[in-house]
Amino acid sequence: MEFILISDFSSIDAAEWNGLLAEAVTDAPFLRHEYLRTWWETRGGGEWPESAKLAIVAAHRDGHLAGIAPLFSTPNREGDPSLLLLGSIEISDYLDLIAAPADLADFVAGLLDFLPGLPYQWNLLDLHVVPESSPTLAALQDEAARRGWACDLQPEYHAPSIPLPGDFETYLAGIDKKQRHEIRRKMRRAEESGRAVHWYIVSDAGTLEAEIEAFLDLMAHDPEKATFLTASMRTQMRLACQAAFEGGWLQLAFMEVDGQKAAGYLNFDYADRIWVYNSGLDRAFMDLSPGWVLLGYLLQWANDEKRAEFDFMRGDEEYKYRFGAVDRIVVRARVSR
């Protein structure tokens, strides 16, 4: 493999990047070219300083793109000079190196040979939120050991997900009986409330900007999310939504009651999976449990549309498990010379 350093997103073809991602060991929306390009524009909504430097490493074999390490250089949270994955840490749920399974071992070996020659000071390759199932973790351990380097793997976050059977009633039959009745009861109560209740997925490009703003306003009803939504973070969320919409994988859904937005979910519909990214709720409609009801509609839609998985991603909130999620873990891998 031939390795090169890329310091500008325009220097690598988006279609080639995304084509490789579709074959990679981890194919997640947070690794797509358009998502990471917008993430870099705001440094993750202000999470990282403007002084951070882009350090994408690409590898080619026989003239074809064979691997991407989407990295940037900055001191990490602990102050160590580091190379981190683009997308780290707060707003991207799954990250990884990008290579097909057959090329991964060669790519990791060549990458660790290449990184010491970068024009950046770094002591640590600090990779956050790598899925525990990723073969990248074992490859890093093997190559670090060959060099006498250290590779420390630590569980970082829970990331529960629901496997979907393709039929809503079958899904409901597979979860706890009490929870099954609760979902049905709340959906039926909303539908029989005598109020104008309906839900929809945004599909009109002409209304997208207004719908994104409405969703951010719903998020801000939660005091913690209101604090999270700084001006820079709102910009990042807008850019991410627009990029996902243009790429055809945005699922921005709302439940309205009497013409007012009561709840919203910002998901990604990508690679045969629904990735549940964020939500917002107007507590004025709590009597109708709009968050649970909208989640029920989205699960019904995902089964009807034969999606294979409903991924709640990071966070171990109890309701995720009550809806039938199976636990998984994402890992922090730290490779030090």
Steps between C-alpha positions, in 0.01 A plus 500: 500500500606856431412750775444874465406780737195708406446838663189612309171318444492623140811291430314170530202401289177470700358222284821298528505552878138393544545208263780365715292561814220281362746207500675589825510315832281774648253675268340775706353837398751675727780383270356631176694768319218756516443450872865529597555796266224696673621381840845638423357836390375561855760282678213291631278793590780668692624193685854541367710815444555667165869421543431129444655374176345266246708184457313259272717208394398316184649180362484382139570156358534451125360848447187439706408649837548223756494674836426828676602609847284813550715669763575842643776627724438679831555449873235258622273556800782407735740741329713236323616584144281258305363382171124450531232376267302772328156506663637456853343503753169651606279489192612196302391163634712255298843566351775281356774474243360446151616188318349182361547190717749344257717814501476597864807322637727640227347843542551511877859375466583760237318772691705447817815509287385824335374699799839570666601696190208743516588867550306510828605440857309206642554247776167322476274358232177554692202329335162550663163319454627208294241217497608208717438269202747685275804295392694826508548453874680167468704628205618799704596275791697267272688776320570695818646187661729440202646848549522486877231767526213495747137453394243552772134412436233629738119473483371851442121507453203265482335496157177292512318398184180315406517223237183527292300201374333690215152494653378738772278247676781246505729766645247582773453131580872473563525763774385503861123454530451805722700718259309361202167599656637842594609577143165391359308689767682827442473481122129419525441780754660755267299377202174503696560828681263696276788730408662530160799269545724403211864434431721537194855477369635816339541452125462850352830679434312829495396466864815330629662809649186591695454140614859484629446821697177362642679187611781698667236704681338178623836377625546826689193427714737277698727723713804275451452494125444875498843543657648254249355696206752783484502712185784291361323174582178616337702578187653154513160333541360696204795405279476134600127488428541669164783268400298193602192626312702561183652155536155342538550362851334756728195388697365811673161407645237696692179428682253790490201556725238751381753640254780548756819298518489287814803277444778449250766242422815566303609164361710373212355240263821347378638159403178312581493644853329784684758692706321693775705819537300746711151596609295793618175531695251774586393424856172682447381177332623256764146371560526326161854360556607632158860378528397139559221516244728638227759237587230235459407636156865504396551141613188399309630682189844341531347152520265567210790628290704192592785678671715249683581702808385794710819631654467723807876560492684649797334522838361244744166667576251250641230557240725360226514161669130509578439532125701180450850624433797266536810653657824564315811700582721750321867509591777755539829376353819684601820411315814661643856484379 
